[in-house]
Amino acid sequence: PLTVIADQLGVPREELPTFRRWTEGFVAQLGGMDDLQRQVEAAQMIVEFPHNFAAKLEERRKDPQDDINTDNDHATVEDEKPLVVPECLSILQQLLVAGNETTESAIAEGMALLIRNPDQLALVLGDLSLVPNLVEEVLRLATPTANMWRVTTKDAELGGVKIAAGSMCLLRYAGANRDPKVFPDPDRMDIQRENLGDHIAFGAGIHFCVGAALARKEMQTAFHSLLSRFEGFRFQADAPAPVHPPNILLWGFDSLPIELTPRAS
């Protein structure tokens, strides 16, 4: 996912390590759970991003290329002013994080779910046409963007709690995706659910993720490649158990050491 979004943004491959550092900085900032030293480190990484991409936008203005940087810089809508540099940078920042961190996390979470649910692993190993189903169930159970901030536009009441207009709320996608009224036995992994597509891992309505199709395709490709080449999956025996670093917004492992057994030829 990192390589794909970097290519789309017109970032040279040799800059991928820097691209990764920026992602980590933004993730730390969004998480809101780090100590002061880590917050300062994240801020330093984040400051590098606008300087670098502002220069890239200037380059694309003079020499257009087939990438999102160029599209942003030259985007026009009837009766609207062109995007200014801060607006372009805001869009690029969102694509940077959402375009790789979330999909990477979902792929890793999916592998962990398969190892912990050998019956589901056996199902998909026996029928790779179930990979799209697997992707949807992983998105439901391991929603990589666990929630998003929203502002109420009018007075409301939810579950007996009054919410005044203008209140900042945290809309919990991950909670909705385990609603027993929608998904019976919601904590159970079942890649044969009849309503697999009813999750809201990508949001809904006007807030639906613009990268949903790309994320699904990347996940399908990753799982199909792994499951077609390997048949044994297990957590690395001498590695510590994977953990989820504290993060208000995003949900993903710090690492996931696993061992693979190639399929018999």
GUNU-350760 format. One line per field, with one value per residue (C-alpha): residue number from 0; residue in one letter; chain; x negated, y negated, z. Coordinates in steps of 0.02 Angstrom, whole numbers. Layout:
GUNU-350760
k <- [NUM	...]
r <- [A	...]
c <- [A	...]
X <- [X	...]
Y <- [Y	...]
Z <- [Z	...]
//
This chain:
GUNU-350760
k <- [0	1	2	3	4	5	6	7	8	9	10	11	12	13	14	15	16	17	18	19	20	21	22	23	24	25	26	27	28	29	30	31	32	33	34	35	36	37	38	39	40	41	42	43	44	45	46	47	48	49	50	51	52	53	54	55	56	57	58	59	60	61	62	63	64	65	66	67	68	69	70	71	72	73	74	75	76	77	78	79	80	81	82	83	84	85	86	87	88	89	90	91	92	93	94	95	96	97	98	99	100	101	102	103	104	105	106	107	108	109	110	111	112	113	114	115	116	117	118	119	120	121	122	123	124	125	126	127	128	129	130	131	132	133	134	135	136	137	138	139	140	141	142	143	144	145	146	147	148	149	150	151	152	153	154	155	156	157	158	159	160	161	162	163	164	165	166	167	168	169	170	171	172	173	174	175	176	177	178	179	180	181	182	183	184	185	186	187	188	189	190	191	192	193	194	195	196	197	198	199	200	201	202	203	204	205	206	207	208	209	210	211	212	213	214	215	216	217	218	219	220	221	222	223	224	225	226	227	228	229	230	231	232	233	234	235	236	237	238	239	240	241	242	243	244	245	246	247	248	249	250	251	252	253	254	255	256	257	258	259	260	261	262	263	264]
r <- [P	L	T	V	I	A	D	Q	L	G	V	P	R	E	E	L	P	T	F	R	R	W	T	E	G	F	V	A	Q	L	G	G	M	D	D	L	Q	R	Q	V	E	A	A	Q	M	I	V	E	F	P	H	N	F	A	A	K	L	E	E	R	R	K	D	P	Q	D	D	I	N	T	D	N	D	H	A	T	V	E	D	E	K	P	L	V	V	P	E	C	L	S	I	L	Q	Q	L	L	V	A	G	N	E	T	T	E	S	A	I	A	E	G	M	A	L	L	I	R	N	P	D	Q	L	A	L	V	L	G	D	L	S	L	V	P	N	L	V	E	E	V	L	R	L	A	T	P	T	A	N	M	W	R	V	T	T	K	D	A	E	L	G	G	V	K	I	A	A	G	S	M	C	L	L	R	Y	A	G	A	N	R	D	P	K	V	F	P	D	P	D	R	M	D	I	Q	R	E	N	L	G	D	H	I	A	F	G	A	G	I	H	F	C	V	G	A	A	L	A	R	K	E	M	Q	T	A	F	H	S	L	L	S	R	F	E	G	F	R	F	Q	A	D	A	P	A	P	V	H	P	P	N	I	L	L	W	G	F	D	S	L	P	I	E	L	T	P	R	A	S]
c <- [A	A	A	A	A	A	A	A	A	A	A	A	A	A	A	A	A	A	A	A	A	A	A	A	A	A	A	A	A	A	A	A	A	A	A	A	A	A	A	A	A	A	A	A	A	A	A	A	A	A	A	A	A	A	A	A	A	A	A	A	A	A	A	A	A	A	A	A	A	A	A	A	A	A	A	A	A	A	A	A	A	A	A	A	A	A	A	A	A	A	A	A	A	A	A	A	A	A	A	A	A	A	A	A	A	A	A	A	A	A	A	A	A	A	A	A	A	A	A	A	A	A	A	A	A	A	A	A	A	A	A	A	A	A	A	A	A	A	A	A	A	A	A	A	A	A	A	A	A	A	A	A	A	A	A	A	A	A	A	A	A	A	A	A	A	A	A	A	A	A	A	A	A	A	A	A	A	A	A	A	A	A	A	A	A	A	A	A	A	A	A	A	A	A	A	A	A	A	A	A	A	A	A	A	A	A	A	A	A	A	A	A	A	A	A	A	A	A	A	A	A	A	A	A	A	A	A	A	A	A	A	A	A	A	A	A	A	A	A	A	A	A	A	A	A	A	A	A	A	A	A	A	A	A	A	A	A	A	A	A	A	A	A	A	A]
X <- [0	-140	-219	-53	0	-176	-176	-6	-68	-222	-346	-508	-539	-701	-598	-489	-581	-547	-367	-351	-420	-291	-153	-214	-218	-40	21	-59	21	193	178	163	89	-99	-210	-281	-446	-357	-237	-386	-467	-304	-286	-461	-420	-256	-339	-448	-296	-223	-394	-432	-262	-245	-403	-331	-171	-275	-367	-202	-138	-283	-298	-132	-144	-20	1	116	0	29	217	231	128	229	402	540	726	845	872	743	568	425	357	224	67	130	287	182	68	218	285	114	89	253	208	36	102	266	183	63	74	255	238	76	160	311	201	103	263	335	186	203	389	357	227	347	491	423	596	608	430	471	625	533	382	503	591	497	655	699	558	676	788	635	591	764	764	590	648	796	700	540	602	435	509	601	693	700	738	902	993	1181	1278	1430	1487	1506	1533	1451	1476	1552	1403	1438	1312	1316	1292	1110	1046	891	929	828	925	871	872	793	938	1070	983	1013	1195	1284	1444	1355	1224	1282	1144	1042	876	869	773	885	833	998	1113	1258	1238	1048	1062	1167	1017	969	780	769	896	1060	1150	1052	914	884	698	638	506	623	608	418	408	521	418	254	322	393	228	127	235	251	62	26	161	117	-68	-59	52	-22	-9	-57	-121	-310	-341	-478	-403	-302	-114	-58	14	113	23	142	223	388	418	327	324	172	34	-139	-205	-148	-288	-217	-286	-227	-227	-230	-92	-143	-188]
Y <- [0	-122	-96	-110	-275	-345	-305	-388	-544	-550	-511	-430	-255	-309	-427	-287	-283	-469	-442	-310	-428	-560	-431	-381	-563	-595	-434	-482	-655	-584	-454	-583	-457	-489	-572	-746	-686	-579	-722	-836	-703	-681	-869	-879	-742	-825	-993	-912	-857	-1026	-1094	-942	-930	-1117	-1104	-954	-1051	-1192	-1066	-994	-1168	-1190	-1010	-913	-724	-581	-587	-654	-799	-863	-829	-929	-1072	-1088	-1043	-1162	-1166	-1285	-1447	-1392	-1456	-1332	-1245	-1344	-1261	-1235	-1149	-1037	-993	-950	-831	-752	-729	-633	-525	-493	-418	-343	-275	-158	-149	-90	42	109	127	216	342	381	394	512	629	632	668	813	888	872	946	1103	1154	992	1013	1187	1121	989	1101	1225	1093	934	861	823	694	546	612	625	444	382	483	420	241	271	354	252	83	-7	-182	-142	-309	-486	-656	-740	-898	-891	-1015	-1019	-966	-778	-635	-464	-321	-440	-559	-736	-808	-996	-1071	-1109	-969	-873	-686	-531	-419	-241	-139	10	16	10	151	264	218	384	316	311	447	598	664	509	560	721	721	787	759	832	705	656	470	452	285	201	141	-44	-26	-155	-274	-314	-444	-600	-543	-378	-343	-396	-259	-114	-30	-41	25	172	213	205	317	442	447	470	609	699	694	758	893	958	976	1033	1151	1145	985	966	835	838	945	841	671	569	567	429	277	124	-37	-163	-269	-362	-356	-209	-23	80	192	127	281	456	587	743	903	970	1144	1150	1245	1418	1415]
Z <- [0	38	-133	-224	-146	-161	-347	-366	-277	-387	-249	-311	-243	-160	-50	22	191	211	156	293	426	380	394	567	619	564	644	809	800	760	897	1035	1157	1151	1280	1252	1177	1049	1009	973	863	768	745	673	547	502	469	336	236	180	134	26	-58	-84	-189	-282	-318	-390	-499	-562	-601	-720	-779	-765	-738	-728	-539	-404	-367	-542	-533	-372	-437	-597	-531	-582	-554	-640	-541	-411	-379	-405	-250	-159	-92	89	21	-92	53	163	32	4	192	204	55	128	291	231	75	164	354	359	223	296	465	390	298	457	560	429	443	632	619	500	617	764	663	579	517	417	355	293	203	105	71	-6	-110	-155	-230	-47	-35	-68	72	184	149	200	361	405	375	490	632	622	560	532	557	717	728	662	736	687	742	774	667	780	954	963	1084	1067	1189	1315	1305	1249	1126	1097	924	890	1001	950	943	909	790	826	664	752	875	738	647	797	820	861	783	615	634	737	850	803	879	777	613	474	293	236	318	208	244	233	143	278	379	384	392	252	326	239	136	92	211	119	93	-80	-75	-33	-203	-199	-20	-62	-216	-120	17	-106	-200	-40	31	-136	-159	16	18	-155	-110	72	171	346	448	630	749	767	920	1001	961	1086	1062	943	1029	974	1021	1102	968	975	787	706	747	701	770	811	719	672	660	578	502	335	259	67	-20	-77	-262]
//
